Amino acid sequence: MPVTLNHTIVPAIDHRAAARFFAQVMGLVELPPAGRLGHFAPVRVNETLTLDFMTVPDAEGHHLAFDVDPETFDGILSRIEAAGIPYGNGPATPDNGRTDHPLCPRGLFFADDSGNLYEVMSPA
């Protein structure tokens, strides 16, 4: 069996709000609360991976990067712009409104209220 990432914990100030924000921007499905006490707010990323958002004190943001196809990128960009979410083309410039990414033809970075920095990259 190949090694496959099943889930990762994403720290958040408010796990439900962070999961909802991420799912809405990315066009993904937010799943029902999970864990013994419902302390995880999972978002299905693909058939094998969930991001499990968890409220933690003094949440430190993580950097999570995603490869997407051009159509998915267009959808994400449209939802970001419609919601007025700042985005940019680099981790140091996540609010310059540009998508000319240094590693691919189109890409962007955006952040959530917990300081998690999301990177979305498209081959065209």
C-alpha positions as CSV (number, residue, x, y, z in Angstrom):
1,M,0.0,0.0,0.0
2,P,1.4,3.4,-0.9
3,V,1.8,6.1,1.8
4,T,-1.2,8.4,1.6
5,L,-1.9,11.4,3.8
6,N,-5.3,10.8,5.5
7,H,-5.7,14.0,7.4
8,T,-3.8,16.8,9.0
9,I,-4.8,19.1,11.9
10,V,-5.1,22.8,11.0
11,P,-5.0,25.0,14.1
12,A,-7.7,27.7,14.4
13,I,-9.1,30.4,16.7
14,D,-12.6,29.0,15.9
15,H,-12.5,25.6,14.2
16,R,-16.0,25.8,12.7
17,A,-15.5,29.3,11.3
18,A,-12.1,28.4,9.8
19,A,-13.4,25.2,8.2
20,R,-16.4,27.0,6.8
21,F,-14.2,29.8,5.4
22,F,-11.8,27.3,3.8
23,A,-14.5,25.1,2.3
24,Q,-16.4,28.1,0.9
25,V,-13.3,29.6,-0.8
26,M,-12.1,26.3,-2.2
27,G,-15.5,25.0,-3.2
28,L,-15.2,22.0,-1.0
29,V,-17.4,20.1,1.4
30,E,-17.4,20.8,5.1
31,L,-18.2,17.6,6.9
32,P,-20.1,17.1,10.2
33,P,-18.0,17.6,13.4
34,A,-15.7,14.7,14.2
35,G,-13.7,13.4,17.2
36,R,-14.9,12.1,20.5
37,L,-16.1,15.6,21.5
38,G,-16.8,17.0,18.1
39,H,-13.6,19.1,18.4
40,F,-12.6,18.6,14.7
41,A,-14.3,20.5,11.9
42,P,-13.2,18.4,8.9
43,V,-13.2,19.6,5.2
44,R,-13.0,16.9,2.5
45,V,-10.1,18.0,0.1
46,N,-10.1,14.9,-2.1
47,E,-11.0,11.2,-1.9
48,T,-8.2,10.4,0.6
49,L,-7.6,13.7,2.5
50,T,-9.4,15.8,5.0
51,L,-8.2,19.0,6.7
52,D,-9.4,18.7,10.3
53,F,-9.6,22.2,11.8
54,M,-9.2,22.3,15.6
55,T,-9.6,25.2,18.0
56,V,-6.4,25.8,19.9
57,P,-5.2,28.5,22.2
58,D,-2.8,30.9,20.6
59,A,-3.3,29.3,17.1
60,E,-0.1,29.5,15.0
61,G,-0.8,29.5,11.3
62,H,0.4,26.9,8.9
63,H,1.2,27.1,5.2
64,L,-0.9,24.7,3.1
65,A,-0.3,24.5,-0.7
66,F,-2.7,23.0,-3.3
67,D,-2.3,22.1,-7.0
68,V,-5.5,22.7,-8.9
69,D,-6.6,22.6,-12.5
70,P,-7.3,25.9,-14.4
71,E,-11.1,25.6,-14.0
72,T,-10.8,25.1,-10.3
73,F,-8.4,28.0,-10.0
74,D,-10.9,30.2,-11.8
75,G,-13.6,29.2,-9.4
76,I,-11.5,29.9,-6.3
77,L,-10.4,33.2,-7.6
78,S,-14.0,34.2,-8.4
79,R,-15.1,33.3,-4.9
80,I,-12.2,35.1,-3.3
81,E,-12.9,38.3,-5.3
82,A,-16.7,38.1,-4.7
83,A,-16.1,37.8,-0.9
84,G,-13.5,40.6,-0.9
85,I,-10.8,38.4,0.5
86,P,-7.3,39.8,0.0
87,Y,-5.0,37.6,-2.1
88,G,-1.6,38.0,-3.7
89,N,1.1,36.2,-5.6
90,G,3.6,35.5,-2.8
91,P,3.8,34.6,0.9
92,A,5.2,38.1,1.6
93,T,2.6,39.8,-0.6
94,P,-0.7,37.9,0.1
95,D,-2.7,41.0,-0.5
96,N,-1.3,42.6,-3.8
97,G,-4.2,41.2,-5.9
98,R,-1.9,39.5,-8.3
99,T,-1.8,35.9,-9.6
100,D,1.6,35.8,-11.4
101,H,3.1,33.1,-9.1
102,P,6.9,32.5,-9.2
103,L,6.5,28.7,-9.5
104,C,3.7,28.2,-11.9
105,P,1.7,30.2,-14.6
106,R,-1.0,31.2,-12.1
107,G,-1.2,31.1,-8.4
108,L,-2.3,32.9,-5.3
109,F,-2.0,33.1,-1.6
110,F,-4.7,34.0,0.9
111,A,-5.0,33.8,4.7
112,D,-7.6,33.1,7.3
113,D,-8.3,34.8,10.6
114,S,-6.1,32.2,12.4
115,G,-3.0,33.1,10.3
116,N,-3.1,30.0,8.1
117,L,-1.7,30.8,4.7
118,Y,-3.2,29.0,1.8
119,E,-1.4,28.7,-1.6
120,V,-3.3,27.7,-4.8
121,M,-1.3,26.8,-7.9
122,S,-2.5,26.2,-11.5
123,P,-0.6,25.0,-14.6
124,A,-2.4,27.5,-16.7
